[in-house]
């Protein structure tokens, strides 16, 4: 049979290239074959680091008998959810509507047109606890298609009608949800409007800032009710990093001084950083904890999560000066550069949860393996420090390393030596597979995080790495459209661009990354490239009303269009596209003075904010962006010659400010005057007595300039 997946840019699809299943990639070839044979589509959606995806592949897709049934009765389609988030979200909406829970692998049976009529997640090879086997499901659905075709198509039509009035929201689904880790349907299905200031509420109106402040107050009260004061985080097991909520809470504290917001943010961050979800040896975080105490992780490590958490840890550090926060920043940034960096200079998507088919095998320890790596004396000390017990905290007597208390000050050198030795020993073990495709949105998040972290902690290599990744995004992923607009490709691999078009979250995150990079480096080209991407957002992603589509109006998949009539405003591990786009447009408005950008950004927040008082975690990035709106955001223009130490010191003071959503621009006044494309924030800002000067503004109305970094810090406090 043809090996259609072998040349895919998706490592996940390539993992299935040698299956006996006759897999197709998503597209017209599969639809045409289903029509020709008059059989349904079987669409299997997953991703490379997904543990239960591997389980189902080994149990079913590698089985010759199961494959023969699949091949004879269905046209089988493999989808990488990370390449096609639009398709994943659309089918997840159907799965949640049909079953009440969602997860990956996601298994969807659809008409030859792609309309779903039966959805599920993982199916075992034999019946278990009332769950049918995969073979039983195949038999029942192929028989229903042959014998009750009208009923099947009628069910698909009813599901489409139901989804036509509901937003797509798959944010709560988890790997393996069908195997027992459930996710509630509907949480985060948000729509509405915060009252605008204008009497008619028309497109020119801005948000009522008093109403927005009240929404923030009510949302924090709602979040307090679900906060786990004992263990950190919100709700019970499993616990995911509440990244967007943490950013909002830190911004709210910076704006208002709300100590409860700071306590929830720092309590959660410290619990995560000390638990087993944090890689205590190599840096970075696993995707989530399976328990309520952050002890046992689901071991996959994702760029998306770690890029978000790196930037949040920088904000934690600058808000509190915490040594633990700085340790998290340094460990996460170093892990990104060591383990995820590609040859081209971008960042790979993830590391697998499994090593040689065993979950977590690379990462866990026993007393014996500690002694082997460190010697008996250091091994015993490390066991006490990292919580390695004879009984074990994971499986088969193994333990996940935790750091529930810091070593004594006199043991700092020993601690560093032990961590290095453990990392060396661990590196000699078999390693998890790496999904080395480059995802535009996640790399945009990494650019912003590394640029900001490098500037704040004076680590030039991190800023350089951010610039390298930005160049890959700008050269490999960025294409000139036939309409004169800049277009983004969602993925690439080994420098070859993928076929999936960028979604709204890609444009927003890459634009945000470029704006942050331009601010900390003073290179004007990054603001210009960000602006070009945001022009595409305004031209191709606007939706009726005041929101955005998740896909461009001329690139939306027909199946996605039928299943999704409203954008997804609920955050996942990172910001929802609509809130992320609002944040990027707000930042551009702060650089350029564009009233249109500001109005579009504010009004795009109206829908998500309208139910933030009920679902704060679902729309936390909208709340975080609203904090920037309420604070101004502060605009900082630093003017000085490139080699002036005063300019460097002023930029460092600005980057270390916790002011919510602060936007930074810097440049040489002579170069700004000669550049017609220079951002408006830098124009007509002279030096002060031939010394570098910083201007702090809101809405381009500026305070008296200062040459003193201390005075700048005070003005931004």
N, C-alpha and C positions, 0 to 999 in steps of 0.2 A: 504494500500500500504506500502511497506517497507520504514522504516525511515532511509535512507542511510546517512543522514547528522548529525545525533544526536551525533555520536562519533568522528566527525572531530576535528582536532586540530585547525581549523579555527573558531573563534567566529562568523565570517561573515556567514559561511556556517551553523553553528548551529542556527543562527537567522532564517534561512529558513527551519529548520527541521520540523516544524509543518504546513508548507504551504500545501494546497491541491494539489499543483503541485508535481508530481512524480519526484523529482530531483535526478539526478545522480551526483557523483563527476566525474571530468575529468579522463578518463582512458579507458582501453580496454573494460570494462563491458558496458560502454555507447556505444562505437563504435559497439560492437557485437549486442547489442539490436537494434540499428538503422539499421544495416544490416539485422537482422532477420525480423524486421517489415517493412523494405523498406521505411523508413521515414527519413526526414532530422534531423540533430541536431539543437537544439536551445540553444546556449551558452550565458549565462548571466554572465557578468564579473563585479565585483564591489569590495567594501571593507567596513568594518564595520562602519567607521566614515563618510561614503558618504551620504550626505543629500538626493540627488535625487535618490540614490539607495533605501532608505527607502520609498520615495514617491512612486516609481514605485511598490515596494513590496506591500505597503498598497492598492494601487489602482488596481493592476492587479494580483499579485501572491497570494494574500489572497482572491481573488474573486473566488468563486466556479465555476461560469460559464466560466470565462477565463481559469481557471485551467483545466477544462474538455476539452476545445479545445486544449490546449497545450498538455495534456496527450494523446489525441486520435490521434493527427496529427504529433507529434514531439517526439523525445527523448530529454529531457530537462537537461541541464548540468549547474551547478553552479560553478563558479571559483572565488576564492579570488585572486585578482591581486597582493596582497602583498605576498602571498605564491608562486604564479607562475608569476613572472615578465617576464619570457621569453615568456610564452604563451600570456600574456597581451600585450607585445610589438609587437608580431607577428600579433595578431588580430587588434591592434591599427593601425599598418601600413596598413592593409587592409581597415579599417574603414576610415582612412584619405585619402587613395587613391580613395575610392568610393564616399565619401561625402564631403571631403575638411575640415572636422572638426571632432574632437573626444572628448570623455569624458566618464564619468561613471555615471550611469550604461552603459556599452557597451553591445549591443545586436547583436549577430552574428548568422546568419543562415548558416549552413554548410552541406556539403554532409556527408554521414556516415563515410567517411575517415577524416573528419575535415576540408576540403577545403571550405573556405567561398564563398558564392555567393550573400549574401545580408547583409549589415552591417548598424548599426545605434546606437543611444545612448538611451536616454529616449523617450518612446512613451506614450502619454497620454491615458486615458481611453476613451476619446471622441475626435473627430477631433477638432483641435485648430489651427487657423491662418495658414491654409494650410498644417498642419502636420497631417498625418493620425492617427487614433486611433490604439492602439495596436491590437485590435480585427480585424480591417481591414487589418493590416499587416499580421496577422496570416492566415486569409482567403486567401489573395492574394498569399502568398508564398506556402501554402500547395497546393493550386490549381495549381500553376506553377509547382510544383514538380510532381504532378500527370499527368498534361496534356502537359507540355513542358519540359520534363526531359532533352532532349538533349540540349536544349537552356540553361537550368540552369547549366548543367555541363560544357557547352562550356564557359559560363560566368565565372565560377569558374576557368577554365583553363586559360582564358585570364588574370584574376586577378593574378594568380600565376606567369604567365610569366612576367607580369608587375613588380611584387614585386621582382622577381628574380634579377632585375637589380637595385634595390633601397635599401638603408639601412633602417632598422626599426627605426622609430623615433616617439615616442609618447610623447616626453617630454613636448610638449606644450598643451596637452589635460588637461581639468579641469573637476572636478565634476560638472555634470549638463550642460556640453557644448551643448548637444543636446536640452536643455531647453532654450538656448539663450546665454550662455557664450561660444562663439566660440573660436576655436584655428586654426590658419592657418596651412595648411599641407606643409611639405617640408622644413620649416626653420630648419636648422641644419642638413640637408642631406649632409654630408661632406665626402670627400675622397681626397687623393692625397699625395704628398710628399714634405716636405721642402728639398731643395737640401742638400745631405749629403756631408761631407768633402772629403770622398774618391773619387778617380777619377772614379771608376766604380760603386759607390753607392751600393756596395755589403753589405752582412749582417754584416761584421766587421766594417763598417763605422759608425762614430758618426755624430751627427748633426753639421752643420755649425753654430757656436754660433753667428757669426755676423748676419747671416740670421735670426736666432731666435730672436735676439734683435730687428732687423728691424720689424719682425712680431709683436712683442709686441708694438712697437711704433705705427704701423699702426692700431693695434687693439684698442688701447686706443683712437685714433682719431675717429674711428668708433663708439666707445661707447659714446664719448662726444656728438655725434650727436643725440643720443636717450635719453640723460640724462634729467630728469625733474628737472631743477634747482630750481623751486618753491617748489615742494613737495617731492623731493627725489625719487629715483627709476628710472626706465627706461620705456618709453612708457606710455600708458594710462591704463585705467581700463580694466579688473581686474589686480591688482598688486600682484605678488608673491615675496617672499623674494629672491633676486638675489644672493643667498648664495655663489655659486662658483665664481661669478664675484666679490663679495666683498672681498673674500680671495685673488683673483688675484690682485685686486687694492691695497690692503694693502701690499702685497708682492712686487709689482712693486714700490710702494713708498719707501719701506725699501731698495730696491736695488738701485734705481735711484734718489730718492728725488723728484719724480714727484708730485708736489703739486695738480695738477688737479686730479690725481688718488686718492690722499688722500681726497680731497674735495668731490668727488663723493661717495667714500666709507663712509666717516663720515656723509655726508649729508643724505645719504640713511639710514644708521643705526640710526641716531638720529631721523629722521622722523618716522621710524618704531617703535622705542622705545617710542616715545611720543604719537603715535596714538592709535586708538582703536584695532589694530591688536595685540598689546602687552597687556598682562594681567596685568593691573596696580596694581591689588590686590594680585594675586596668583603667578605671575611670568610666564615666558614662552610666546610663541607666537602662535596665530592661524595660520592656513595654508596660508591664503592669505586675502587681502582686496578686497572688491567688487568694490571699488571706487579708484580714482586716488590720494586721500589725506590720505590714510591709516586709514580712520575713522571707517568704518564699516567692521568687519571681517566676513569671513566664519569661523564659530566658532570651527570647529574641530581642535584639537591640536595633532600634530604628533611628535613622537620621532625623525623621520628622520630630520625634519626641525629644531627642537630644539637642537638636538645634533650638527648639523652644526652651528647654530647661536650661541650656547654657545662657541664653540671654536673660532669662528670669533670674538665674543665680547671680549674674552681674548686678541686676537691680536689687536683689536681696543684699548683696555685699555693700553696695553704695548707700543703701538705706540704713544698714545696721553696723557695718564694719566687721561683721562676723568672720572669724577665722575659718569656720566650717564652710561658710559661703564661698570664701576665696578658694578653699581646697576643692570644692565642687566645680568652680569655674575652671581651675587649672586642670583637674582630672578629666573633665568632659572635653575641653578644648584639645588637650593632648591626645585623648582617645580618638577624636574625630580625625586628627591629622595622621595618627599612627595606623588606624585600622580601617578607616572608610575612604581615605583619599585615593582617587583614581590616577592613572598615569597621566591623564590630560589635565589634572589639577582640580577637578570637581570632586563631589562626594557621592559614594555609593549609597544605595537605599537602606541596606540592612545586613545584619548578621543573623544567621538561622538560630532558632531555638534549640535545634538538635545537633549533636555531633555523632556521626556514624549511626544515626537512627536513635540515639539515646538523648533525651532532653536534659540539657544542662551539664553534660558529661565534662565539658571543658572547664567548668567553673567551680565545681564542688570539691570539698576537701574532707579528709578524715584526720584523726590525730596522727596516724601512721604516715600519711602523705605530707603532712606538715613537717614531721620530724625528718622525713627523707629530703625535703627541700631545704630545711633550715638547720638541721641538727637538733638534738634532744632539748637543749636548754632554750634556744630561741623558738623551737616548735611548741614547747609547753607554754611559753610566754604568749606566743601568737594565738594559741588555742583559747587562752583566757580572754585575750583582747578581742578576738573576732568571733567568740561564741561558738567554737567548734567543740562538740561534745561527743562522748562515746556513743550515745544513742543516735545522734545526728538530728539535724533540723530539716532535712529534706528526705530523700528516699534511700533505702538500703544502707542506713547508717552513715550517710554522707551529710555534710553541713554546708549551707550557704554562708559565706562570710558576712558578718555584721560588725558594726562599730558603735555599740550602744553608749560607750563612754570614750573620751579622748585619752590617749596615753599621758602619763605624767610628763611635765615639762622636761625633766631630765632624761626621758626616754624618746625624745623626738628624733634624735639621730638613729637610734635603734629602730624606731618605727619606719623611718624612710628606708633603711637598709633591708629590713624584713620585707617591705612591700616590693622593693626591686627584686629581691631573690624569689619571692613568690611569683612575680610576673614572668621572670625568666623561666622558672620551672613550668608554669602554666603554658608558656609559649611553646614549650617542647612537646606538649600534648597534641593529639589531633585537634584541629580547629573547626569551628562551625563554618558552613558554606557562606559565601558572601554574595548577595544580590547586587551586582555591580552596575545595574542600570542607573542612570542619572535622572532624577525627577526634578523638573524645573522649580516647582514651588518649594520643595524641601531644601534645595540648594539656595534658593533665595533666602529662606529662613537662616541657613547656615552662614551666608554672606553677612547678613545683618548682625547675627550673634557674634561671629568671630571679629568683625570689624569693631563692634562696640567693646567687646571684651579686650581686644588687643589695645585699643586706645585707652581704656580705663585702667588696665593693669600694666600698661607700658610693655606689651609683648609684641614687638614689631613683626615677628614671624606669623602671628595669628592674622594681623592685618594683611600681610602679604598673601597668606593662604586665602583669605576672603577675596582679594583682588584676582587671584588665579581662578577661583571658581566663578567669579563674575565674568571673567573673560570667556570661559567656556559657555556660559549662558548667553553671552552677547554674540558669540561667533557661531557656535554649533546649533544652539536652540532658536536663535532669532532669525527670522526670514522676512524678506520684503514681500508683502502681499500685492496682488494685482491691483488693489484699490488704493495703493500708496501707503497703506498702514502697515505697521510692524506686526508680525505674527510670531507667536511662540509655539514651538513644538513641546509637547509634554515630556518626552523622554529621549534619551540617547544612550548609547552603549559603545564603548571603545571609540568614541569620537564620531560614530555614525548616528544620524538623527533618526528617531522613530517616526511612525506614521500618525500617531494619535495627536490631535491638536491640543494646544493648551486650553485649560479651563480657567474660569475667573480667578480661582485661587492661585494659579500659576502666575498670571499677569500681576496680581496684587502683591504676592510675596516677592517676586523678582524685582518689581518696581520699588518696593520698600527696601529690599536689600541694596539696590543700587543707590537709593537716596541716602541710606546710612553710610555706605562706603564713601560716597562723594563727600559727605559731611566730615568724616574723620580723616580723609586723605587730602581734601582740597582739590581733587581732580574734577573739573566741571563736566567732563564727558559723561559721568555716571548720572548726574541729574538730568542731562539731556536725553540719555537713553531711557531712563525711568519715565520721563515725560512722554516720550514717544509710545511707550507701552500703555500709559494711562490714556493717551489719546485714543488708542484702539479700544480700551475699556469703554470709554464714553461713546464711541461710534458704533460698537458691535455688541456690547453686552447690556445695554440699557433695556429694562423691562417696562411694561406698562405701569404707570404709577411712579413710585419713587425708588424702585429697587433695581436689581441687576439680575440678568440671567446667569446661570452657571456655565453655559456654553455660548459661544458666539452665534449670532442670529443666522449666519451663513454657514455654520459648521456643525449644527446640532444633528446628531444621529436621529433618523426617523423614529426608531423605537424609543429612544429617550424622549423625543418630542411628544409621543403619544402617552408615555407613562408619567411625564413630569410637566405639569402646567404651571407650577410655581417654584421659585428658587428655594434651595435649602438654606435656611438662615441659622441652623443649629451648628454650633462648633463641634468638631471632633477632637482629635489630639492637638490640632492647631485650629486657627480661626476659620470660620465659615467664609466663603468667598466674598459675600456681600459686605460683611463687617471688615474684612481685610482690605477690600477695595475702598471702603469709606475711609479707613485709616490712611491708606496711601494717598488718596486724593486730598485729605485734610493736610497731610505733610506737604504735598505740592503747593497747596494754597498758601501755606505758611512761608514757602520759599518765593512764591511768585506774586502773592497778593490777589490771586484769582478769586473773585466773589462767586463765580459759577462753580468752581471746584468745591468751595466751602459749602455752598448750598446743596449741591448734589451729595456731598459726603454726609452732611447732617440729615438730610431727608432719607438717605439710605439706611440710617440708623433707626428711623421711626418704627418700622415694623418689628425688628427684634427687641427694641426697648419696650414695646407696648406690653409685653408679658414678662419682662425681666423680674418684676416683683414676685412672680410665681415660679419662674424657671431660670434663676440667675446663672446657674452653671451652663445651661444650654446656650446662652447668648452672652457669655462673659466677655468675649472680645468686643462686642458692641458696647458693653459697659466700660471696658478699658478705654475704648476710643472716645466714649462720652466723657470720661475723666479728662482726656486731652482737650476736648471741646470746652469743657467747663474751666479748665486752667488757661485757656488761650487758643492753642497751645503756645507756650513760650517759644519765641524765635530768637536765636542767638546768631549774630553775624560777627565773625572774628576777622579783622583786617590786619594784615601785616606781611612783611616780606617772608618768603618761604624759609629762609635760614635764621629768622629772628626767634631766639629762645622764648621771648615774651609771647609770641603767637602760639607756640607749642604749649606753653603753660596755661594760656587762656582756653585753648581747645580742651586740654585735659580737665580743667575745672568744669567746663560745660558738660563734657561727657560723663563726669562723675556726679552731676546733679540728678536728683530723683524727680525733677519736675515732669509731670505726666506728659508723654508724647513730645517732649522737647525736640525741636528741629534745629539742626546746626548747619551753618554754611561758613566757609572760610575761603580767603583768597588774598592775593596781592592786589592792592588798590589800583596800581598801574595796569595790571593785566585785566582786571575787571573793567576798567574804563575803556580798554581797547577791544573788549569782547562783546559784540552786540547780543550774543546769546547768554551772557552771564545772568544768573538769577537775580530777580529784583531785590531780594533781601540784602544783597551785597552792594547795590549801587548807591553812590553818593554817601558813602560812609568813610570819611577821612581818618587818617591816623591822628593820634593825639601827641603833639610835640615830637613827631617822627618816631613814636613808639607804637607797637601793636595795640589795637584797641578792640574791645568787645562791646557790642550793642545788644541790649536785651529789649525785645519788643513783644507786643501783642497786637495783631492786626496791623503791623507795620508802624505802629505808634511806639516810639522807643524811649527808654530812659537815657539819662546822660551816659555817654560812653565811659568805660573804665579801662585802665591799663593794669589793674591790680587783680590777680587771680582770686585773692581772698575776698575782695569786694564783689567779684562776679559770683563766687560761691554764695555769699550772703544774699545777693539779690535774687538768686534762684532757689533759695531755701524755701 
